Amino acid sequence: MEITKAPYYNHPQMVIKLSSKPHKMFIGGRGVGKTTIISDELIRYMAHMNRGKISLNGLTYFHIRTKSLPPIIDHLERRGLYRGIHYFIGHKAPKKFRWDEPFQPPLDYTNCIHFMNGFVVEFNSFDRPEMARSGSYDGMIFDETTKLKKSAIDSDVLPANRGNKDRFGHQRFHHGTLFLGSQPLTPDGDWVFDYEKLMEEYPDEYLFMEASARENIAILGEKYFRDLKRVLPAIVYDLEVENKRRRRNVDGFYPLLSTDRHTYSNSYDYSYGDQHDIPDSNLSIDCRFDKDCIKTDHLYISFDFGSTQNCLVVSQWHKAMNEFPIIKNFYVENETLKVLINKFIDYYEPHSHKSVFVYGGSDGNRKNDAASRDTYFDDVRNQLSASGWDVHLRAELYEIPHSDKFIFWNKILSGDFPNVPAFKINMNNAMETFVSMNNAPVSPQEFKKDKSSEKKKDQPRWKATDLSDAVDNLYYWILSPMVGEMAPSNDMIILR
């Protein structure tokens, strides 16, 4: 097996490639070339550890298979390693190849890459982090690091980086770790900056590096940056492209919103895909893969309408668990409301109980088009009904005062009312809703949600406050009667 040289490395790629430090953290802008770094690290382990095994860790198995793997396959081919010749994905090599297996072989190769020298890359999903507990690895690579839970990394995954010291202990990078990601969108990802302090304290062991996507301008070209700067607002461009650290929003409209208490990510029903032998390219295409969607119960949807954007959130009341989570969101930019509703219809076409309660702001009572007699809500009801849905319109005719919404969310998110179902957000299918809520500030001029982000024509609307408004219009009208002017129960000890 002959591995050819890569055609090009930019500066951060070369620094990481030449570094002898076993533990590396790289935070880079969109397009900086993180996949090349992952692929190179994978090749380094494979070339020096016959019959070794490392883990490639990501958000979900779906994300690893459909997002991480395709560019990795492309880079391996550039280096002279071809699928079906030098390695196999999703199963071990055919028996006729007589390839070795790792010293501690996987019992199931469904989530593995098997190389001709017996080396294996095993995928670990962070909606099932406990699966790593039973493993034993010679190194670890983490993709989308700032979106992974630090607690799961420390307790479930890193302890499995063990074994084979007698075989590979002479390699300095044995049991090494490589973390890669973009700037964290929420404070829960800020732990990655701890590696900067670790590098100062243990310079021989740790490497911390940040880089703008401009480090890869020779590949991306100047037009890439001009186009993104034109279509992205300055704050988003600085964060995702130039890789500048975000300024913390200390005056948020939802100050108690927390990833630890109000989000979850173990929401995929992998058994459906396994039972029906669905190829990776078609995974996660409809609600049948959603473990948190009760197929025999009705749905709640809430809209935020606009001339340049339309969005909706999907919720379901899980009364047995006393939870009311947002299980999915949809949004479109510069598309009609019809396109948005079709997205919902297509995704939930297999849902057996086609009954939906529809919420939204009072603007839904406006005419959708100057030449039409129908309102936004009329169009929603007509389109859903034509697709076989039993529609119950529950939209109110007036807007909720901002102060009432602010007080309501402080009560709901506090967890101080045990009679009220817990608010949760599915971070696999509705991460955009969390970001919209988490980024929503309070106006400095008056006590209200600052919605100025919606007025910027170049703003990617899922990061503006639109989705948060859709959430307000659903949860306030359903749950506010359950809290009203109530104080927390006197019988309950409140932990702050």
C-alpha positions as CSV (number, residue, x, y, z in Angstrom):
1,M,0.0,0.0,0.0
2,E,1.6,3.2,-1.2
3,I,0.4,6.5,0.3
4,T,1.0,9.5,-2.0
5,K,1.8,13.0,-0.7
6,A,-1.1,15.5,-0.4
7,P,-1.1,18.1,-3.2
8,Y,-1.3,21.0,-0.7
9,Y,-1.3,22.0,2.9
10,N,-2.2,25.4,4.3
11,H,-0.4,26.8,7.4
12,P,-2.7,25.3,10.2
13,Q,-2.8,22.0,8.4
14,M,0.9,21.8,8.2
15,V,1.4,22.9,11.9
16,I,-0.9,20.1,13.1
17,K,0.6,17.6,10.7
18,L,4.2,18.3,11.9
19,S,3.3,18.6,15.6
20,S,4.6,15.9,17.9
21,K,2.2,16.8,20.6
22,P,-0.3,14.0,21.3
23,H,-3.3,16.1,22.2
24,K,-4.5,18.8,19.7
25,M,-7.4,21.2,19.7
26,F,-8.1,23.1,16.5
27,I,-10.9,25.7,16.2
28,G,-11.2,26.9,12.6
29,G,-13.5,28.9,10.3
30,R,-15.8,27.4,7.7
31,G,-13.7,26.1,4.8
32,V,-10.3,26.2,6.6
33,G,-9.8,22.5,5.8
34,K,-10.6,20.6,8.9
35,T,-11.5,17.4,7.0
36,T,-8.0,17.3,5.5
37,I,-6.6,17.4,9.1
38,I,-8.9,14.5,10.2
39,S,-8.0,12.4,7.2
40,D,-4.3,13.0,7.7
41,E,-4.5,12.0,11.4
42,L,-6.4,8.9,10.4
43,I,-3.7,8.0,7.9
44,R,-0.9,8.6,10.4
45,Y,-2.5,6.2,12.9
46,M,-3.2,3.6,10.2
47,A,0.3,3.7,8.7
48,H,2.0,3.2,12.1
49,M,-0.4,0.9,13.9
50,N,-1.1,-2.3,12.1
51,R,-4.1,-4.0,13.7
52,G,-4.8,-0.9,15.8
53,K,-8.1,0.8,16.4
54,I,-9.2,4.4,16.9
55,S,-12.5,6.1,17.3
56,L,-14.0,8.9,15.1
57,N,-16.5,10.7,17.3
58,G,-19.3,12.9,16.0
59,L,-22.8,14.3,16.7
60,T,-24.7,11.2,15.5
61,Y,-24.0,8.2,13.3
62,F,-26.1,9.9,10.6
63,H,-23.9,13.0,10.7
64,I,-20.7,10.9,10.6
65,R,-21.9,8.8,7.7
66,T,-23.5,11.5,5.6
67,K,-21.5,14.6,6.5
68,S,-18.0,13.7,7.8
69,L,-17.3,10.6,5.6
70,P,-17.8,11.8,2.0
71,P,-14.9,14.4,2.2
72,I,-12.7,12.0,4.1
73,I,-13.2,9.4,1.3
74,D,-12.3,12.1,-1.2
75,H,-9.1,12.9,0.6
76,L,-8.1,9.3,1.1
77,E,-8.5,8.8,-2.7
78,R,-6.2,11.8,-3.3
79,R,-3.6,10.0,-1.1
80,G,-3.9,6.8,-3.2
81,L,-6.3,4.9,-0.8
82,Y,-9.4,3.6,-2.6
83,R,-12.6,2.3,-1.1
84,G,-13.2,-1.4,-1.9
85,I,-9.5,-1.9,-2.6
86,H,-7.6,-0.5,0.5
87,Y,-10.5,-0.3,2.9
88,F,-14.2,-1.0,3.4
89,I,-16.9,1.0,5.2
90,G,-19.8,-0.5,7.0
91,H,-18.5,-4.1,7.0
92,K,-15.2,-5.9,7.2
93,A,-13.3,-7.0,4.2
94,P,-14.6,-10.1,2.3
95,K,-13.1,-13.3,3.6
96,K,-11.3,-13.9,0.3
97,F,-9.1,-10.8,1.1
98,R,-7.8,-12.5,4.3
99,W,-7.2,-9.2,6.0
100,D,-6.2,-9.1,9.6
101,E,-8.5,-7.6,12.2
102,P,-7.6,-5.3,15.1
103,F,-6.1,-6.9,18.2
104,Q,-9.5,-6.1,19.8
105,P,-11.8,-6.4,16.8
106,P,-15.3,-4.9,16.8
107,L,-18.1,-7.5,17.0
108,D,-20.1,-5.4,14.5
109,Y,-18.5,-3.5,11.6
110,T,-21.6,-1.5,10.7
111,N,-20.0,1.7,12.0
112,C,-16.4,1.0,11.1
113,I,-13.8,1.5,8.4
114,H,-11.6,-1.7,7.9
115,F,-8.2,-1.2,6.3
116,M,-6.0,-3.8,4.6
117,N,-3.4,-3.9,7.4
118,G,-6.1,-4.7,10.0
119,F,-6.4,-1.2,11.2
120,V,-10.0,0.0,12.0
121,V,-11.7,3.3,12.6
122,E,-14.8,2.9,14.7
123,F,-17.5,5.6,14.8
124,N,-18.9,6.8,18.1
125,S,-22.2,8.8,18.2
126,F,-22.8,11.4,20.9
127,D,-26.4,10.6,21.0
128,R,-25.2,7.2,22.3
129,P,-21.9,8.2,24.1
130,E,-22.2,5.2,26.5
131,M,-21.5,2.9,23.6
132,A,-17.8,3.9,23.8
133,R,-17.6,2.6,27.4
134,S,-17.0,-1.0,26.2
135,G,-14.4,0.0,23.6
136,S,-10.6,0.2,23.8
137,Y,-8.9,2.5,21.4
138,D,-5.4,3.6,20.4
139,G,-6.4,7.2,19.7
140,M,-9.5,9.4,19.3
141,I,-10.7,12.0,16.8
142,F,-13.6,14.4,17.6
143,D,-15.5,16.2,14.8
144,E,-17.8,19.2,15.5
145,T,-16.2,19.4,19.0
146,T,-18.0,22.5,20.2
147,K,-21.3,20.9,19.7
148,L,-20.4,17.8,21.8
149,K,-21.2,17.5,25.5
150,K,-18.1,17.9,27.6
151,S,-19.6,15.7,30.3
152,A,-20.0,12.8,27.9
153,I,-16.5,13.2,26.5
154,D,-15.0,13.0,30.0
155,S,-17.1,10.3,31.5
156,D,-18.0,8.0,28.6
157,V,-15.5,8.4,25.8
158,L,-12.0,9.4,26.9
159,P,-11.7,6.5,29.5
160,A,-11.9,4.1,26.5
161,N,-8.6,5.6,25.1
162,R,-6.6,2.8,26.6
163,G,-4.8,-0.5,25.8
164,N,-2.1,-1.8,23.5
165,K,0.6,0.2,25.3
166,D,3.0,-2.8,24.9
167,R,2.4,-2.8,21.1
168,F,2.3,0.9,20.3
169,G,3.6,2.7,23.3
170,H,6.8,3.7,21.4
171,Q,4.6,5.9,19.2
172,R,4.4,9.4,20.7
173,F,0.9,10.0,19.4
174,H,-0.4,6.6,20.7
175,H,-3.6,7.4,22.8
176,G,-3.5,10.9,21.4
177,T,-6.6,13.0,20.8
178,L,-7.6,15.4,18.0
179,F,-10.5,17.8,18.6
180,L,-11.8,19.9,15.7
181,G,-14.6,22.4,15.5
182,S,-15.9,25.9,14.8
183,Q,-16.4,28.7,17.2
184,P,-19.0,27.7,19.9
185,L,-22.4,29.2,19.3
186,T,-23.4,28.8,23.0
187,P,-21.5,29.0,26.3
188,D,-21.6,25.3,26.7
189,G,-19.0,24.9,24.0
190,D,-16.6,27.4,25.7
191,W,-14.8,24.5,27.4
192,V,-12.6,24.1,24.3
193,F,-10.7,27.2,25.3
194,D,-9.4,25.4,28.4
195,Y,-6.9,23.7,26.0
196,E,-5.3,27.1,25.5
197,K,-4.4,27.0,29.2
198,L,-3.4,23.4,29.1
199,M,-0.9,24.3,26.3
200,E,0.6,26.9,28.5
201,E,0.9,24.6,31.4
202,Y,2.0,21.4,29.4
203,P,3.6,22.7,26.2
204,D,5.0,19.3,25.3
205,E,1.6,17.6,25.5
206,Y,-1.0,20.0,24.2
207,L,-1.5,22.1,21.1
208,F,-4.3,24.7,20.9
209,M,-4.8,26.5,17.6
210,E,-7.4,28.9,16.1
211,A,-7.5,30.0,12.5
212,S,-9.6,32.0,10.1
213,A,-10.8,30.3,6.9
214,R,-8.5,32.8,5.1
215,E,-5.7,30.4,5.9
216,N,-7.1,28.4,3.0
217,I,-7.6,31.2,0.5
218,A,-5.3,29.4,-2.0
219,I,-8.0,26.7,-2.3
220,L,-11.1,28.7,-1.6
221,G,-10.3,31.8,-3.6
222,E,-11.0,35.4,-2.8
223,K,-14.5,35.2,-4.3
224,Y,-15.5,32.7,-1.5
225,F,-15.0,35.4,1.1
226,R,-16.5,38.2,-0.9
227,D,-19.7,36.2,-1.5
228,L,-20.0,35.2,2.2
229,K,-19.3,38.7,3.4
230,R,-22.0,39.9,1.1
231,V,-24.7,37.5,2.2
232,L,-23.8,37.1,5.9
233,P,-24.2,39.7,8.6
234,A,-21.0,40.9,10.1
235,I,-21.4,39.1,13.4
236,V,-22.0,35.7,11.7
237,Y,-19.3,36.2,9.1
238,D,-16.8,37.0,11.9
239,L,-17.8,34.0,13.9
240,E,-18.1,31.3,11.2
241,V,-15.6,32.4,8.6
242,E,-13.1,34.6,10.3
243,N,-13.3,32.5,13.4
244,K,-13.5,35.4,15.8
245,R,-14.8,34.5,19.3
246,R,-18.4,35.5,20.0
247,R,-19.3,38.2,22.5
248,R,-21.5,36.8,25.2
249,N,-25.1,37.9,25.4
250,V,-25.5,38.7,29.0
251,D,-28.9,40.4,28.5
252,G,-30.8,37.6,26.8
253,F,-34.6,37.4,26.6
254,Y,-34.4,33.7,27.7
255,P,-31.6,34.0,30.4
256,L,-32.5,30.7,32.1
257,L,-32.2,28.7,28.8
258,S,-29.6,26.0,29.3
259,T,-28.3,23.2,27.1
260,D,-27.9,20.9,30.2
261,R,-31.5,21.3,31.3
262,H,-33.5,22.1,28.2
263,T,-31.9,20.1,25.3
264,Y,-31.4,16.5,24.3
265,S,-29.8,14.7,21.4
266,N,-30.5,11.0,21.8
267,S,-33.5,11.2,19.5
268,Y,-32.7,8.9,16.5
269,D,-34.5,5.6,16.1
270,Y,-31.7,3.6,14.5
271,S,-33.6,0.4,14.7
272,Y,-35.9,1.5,11.8
273,G,-33.0,1.9,9.4
274,D,-31.4,-1.3,10.5
275,Q,-34.6,-3.3,10.2
276,H,-35.4,-2.0,6.8
277,D,-31.8,-2.1,5.5
278,I,-31.9,1.6,4.3
279,P,-28.6,2.8,2.8
280,D,-26.7,5.6,4.5
281,S,-27.5,8.1,1.7
282,N,-31.2,7.9,2.6
283,L,-31.0,8.0,6.3
284,S,-33.0,10.5,8.5
285,I,-35.3,11.5,5.7
286,D,-38.6,11.5,7.6
287,C,-40.3,11.1,11.0
288,R,-39.9,7.3,11.2
289,F,-36.3,7.9,12.4
290,D,-37.4,10.1,15.2
291,K,-37.5,8.3,18.6
292,D,-39.1,11.3,20.2
293,C,-42.1,11.4,17.8
294,I,-45.0,9.4,19.1
295,K,-46.5,8.1,15.9
296,T,-50.0,7.6,17.3
297,D,-50.5,11.1,18.8
298,H,-51.2,14.5,17.4
299,L,-48.7,17.2,16.7
300,Y,-48.5,20.9,17.6
301,I,-47.0,23.4,15.1
302,S,-46.4,27.1,15.4
303,F,-45.6,29.6,12.7
304,D,-43.7,32.8,12.3
305,F,-44.7,34.4,8.9
306,G,-42.9,36.9,6.8
307,S,-42.4,38.2,3.3
308,T,-38.8,36.9,3.0
309,Q,-38.9,34.1,5.5
310,N,-41.3,31.6,6.9
311,C,-40.6,29.1,9.7
312,L,-42.4,26.7,12.0
313,V,-41.6,24.5,15.1
314,V,-43.1,21.1,15.7
315,S,-43.9,20.0,19.3
316,Q,-45.5,17.0,21.0
317,W,-46.9,16.7,24.5
318,H,-45.3,13.6,26.1
319,K,-47.7,13.4,29.0
320,A,-46.3,10.1,30.3
321,M,-42.9,11.8,30.9
322,N,-44.4,15.3,31.7
323,E,-42.4,16.9,28.9
324,F,-43.4,19.1,26.0
325,P,-40.4,19.1,23.6
326,I,-39.8,20.8,20.3
327,I,-39.0,17.8,18.2
328,K,-38.4,19.5,14.8
329,N,-38.2,22.8,13.0
330,F,-38.5,24.0,9.4
331,Y,-37.5,27.3,7.8
332,V,-37.2,28.8,4.4
333,E,-35.7,32.0,3.1
334,N,-36.9,33.7,-0.1
335,E,-39.4,30.9,-0.6
336,T,-43.2,30.9,-0.3
337,L,-45.2,29.6,2.6
338,K,-46.3,26.7,0.4
339,V,-42.7,25.4,0.2
340,L,-42.4,25.5,4.0
341,I,-45.6,23.6,4.5
342,N,-44.6,21.0,1.9
343,K,-41.5,20.3,3.9
344,F,-43.6,19.5,6.9
345,I,-46.0,17.4,4.9
346,D,-43.2,15.4,3.3
347,Y,-41.4,14.8,6.6
348,Y,-44.5,13.7,8.5
349,E,-46.2,11.8,5.7
350,P,-45.6,8.5,7.5
351,H,-47.1,9.8,10.8
352,S,-50.1,7.6,11.5
353,H,-52.2,10.1,13.5
354,K,-52.6,13.0,11.1
355,S,-54.1,15.5,13.5
356,V,-52.3,18.9,14.1
357,F,-53.0,21.9,16.3
358,V,-51.8,25.1,14.6
359,Y,-50.5,28.2,16.4
360,G,-48.9,31.4,15.3
361,G,-48.8,35.2,15.7
362,S,-51.7,37.5,14.9
363,D,-49.9,38.4,11.6
364,G,-51.2,35.0,10.4
365,N,-54.6,36.6,9.9
366,R,-53.2,39.0,7.3
367,K,-53.7,38.2,3.6
368,N,-50.8,36.1,2.3
369,D,-50.9,38.0,-1.0
370,A,-52.3,41.3,-2.1
371,A,-54.4,39.7,-4.8
372,S,-55.6,36.9,-2.5
373,R,-58.6,36.8,-0.1
374,D,-57.0,34.1,2.0
375,T,-54.9,34.7,5.0
376,Y,-51.6,32.9,6.0
377,F,-53.7,30.6,8.3
378,D,-56.2,29.9,5.6
379,D,-53.4,28.8,3.3
380,V,-51.9,26.6,6.1
381,R,-55.2,25.0,6.8
382,N,-56.1,24.4,3.1
383,Q,-52.7,22.9,2.2
384,L,-52.6,20.6,5.3
385,S,-56.2,19.5,4.9
386,A,-55.6,18.7,1.2
387,S,-52.8,16.3,2.3
388,G,-55.1,14.5,4.7
389,W,-54.4,16.3,8.0
390,D,-57.1,17.1,10.5
391,V,-56.3,20.8,11.3
392,H,-57.3,22.6,14.5
393,L,-56.5,26.3,14.4
394,R,-55.7,27.7,17.8
395,A,-54.1,31.0,16.9
396,E,-54.9,34.0,19.0
397,L,-55.9,37.4,17.5
398,Y,-53.6,39.6,19.5
399,E,-49.9,39.7,20.3
400,I,-48.5,38.7,23.7
401,P,-46.9,41.7,25.6
402,H,-43.1,41.2,25.7
403,S,-43.0,41.6,29.5
404,D,-45.6,38.8,29.9
405,K,-43.5,36.5,27.6
406,F,-40.3,37.3,29.6
407,I,-41.9,36.5,32.9
408,F,-43.6,33.4,31.5
409,W,-40.3,32.0,30.2
410,N,-38.5,32.6,33.4
411,K,-41.2,30.5,35.2
412,I,-41.2,27.7,32.6
413,L,-37.4,27.4,32.3
414,S,-36.8,27.6,36.1
415,G,-38.3,24.2,36.6
416,D,-40.0,25.4,39.8
417,F,-43.5,24.3,38.7
418,P,-43.7,20.5,38.8
419,N,-47.3,20.6,37.4
420,V,-46.0,22.1,34.1
421,P,-44.5,19.9,31.5
422,A,-40.7,20.3,31.0
423,F,-39.6,22.4,28.0
424,K,-37.0,20.6,25.9
425,I,-35.4,21.1,22.4
426,N,-34.2,18.3,20.2
427,M,-30.7,19.4,19.2
428,N,-30.5,17.1,16.3
429,N,-33.7,18.3,14.6
430,A,-34.2,21.7,16.1
431,M,-30.8,23.1,17.0
432,E,-31.7,26.3,15.0
433,T,-34.5,27.0,17.5
434,F,-32.2,26.8,20.4
435,V,-29.7,29.2,18.7
436,S,-32.6,31.6,17.9
437,M,-33.7,31.6,21.5
438,N,-30.3,31.7,23.0
439,N,-29.2,34.6,20.8
440,A,-32.3,36.7,21.4
441,P,-31.3,39.9,23.3
442,V,-33.4,42.4,25.3
443,S,-33.6,45.8,23.6
444,P,-31.4,48.4,25.4
445,Q,-34.0,51.1,24.7
446,E,-37.1,49.4,26.3
447,F,-38.0,46.1,27.9
448,K,-38.8,43.9,24.9
449,K,-37.2,41.3,22.7
450,D,-34.7,43.0,20.4
451,K,-35.8,41.8,16.9
452,S,-33.5,43.9,14.9
453,S,-31.8,40.8,13.5
454,E,-35.0,40.2,11.4
455,K,-34.6,43.5,9.6
456,K,-31.2,42.7,8.2
457,K,-31.8,41.4,4.7
458,D,-28.5,39.5,4.6
459,Q,-29.2,37.8,8.0
460,P,-29.5,34.0,7.9
461,R,-32.9,33.9,9.3
462,W,-32.6,30.8,11.4
463,K,-30.2,32.7,13.6
464,A,-32.5,35.6,13.9
465,T,-35.4,35.7,16.4
466,D,-38.1,34.3,14.0
467,L,-38.0,30.8,15.4
468,S,-38.1,32.1,18.9
469,D,-41.3,34.0,18.1
470,A,-42.8,30.7,16.8
471,V,-42.0,29.1,20.1
472,D,-43.5,32.0,22.1
473,N,-46.8,31.7,20.1
474,L,-47.1,28.0,21.0
475,Y,-46.0,27.6,24.5
476,Y,-47.3,30.8,26.0
477,W,-50.9,30.2,24.9
478,I,-50.8,26.5,26.0
479,L,-48.8,26.7,29.3
480,S,-49.3,30.2,30.7
481,P,-52.7,29.3,32.3
482,M,-50.8,26.6,34.2
483,V,-48.4,29.1,35.8
484,G,-50.3,32.4,35.7
485,E,-49.7,34.4,38.8
486,M,-48.7,31.3,40.7
487,A,-45.6,31.2,42.9
488,P,-43.5,28.0,43.2
489,S,-44.8,25.3,45.6
490,N,-44.0,26.0,49.2
491,D,-43.5,22.3,49.7
492,M,-40.6,22.2,47.2
493,I,-37.0,22.9,47.8
494,I,-35.7,25.0,45.0
495,L,-32.2,24.4,43.9
496,R,-30.6,27.4,42.1
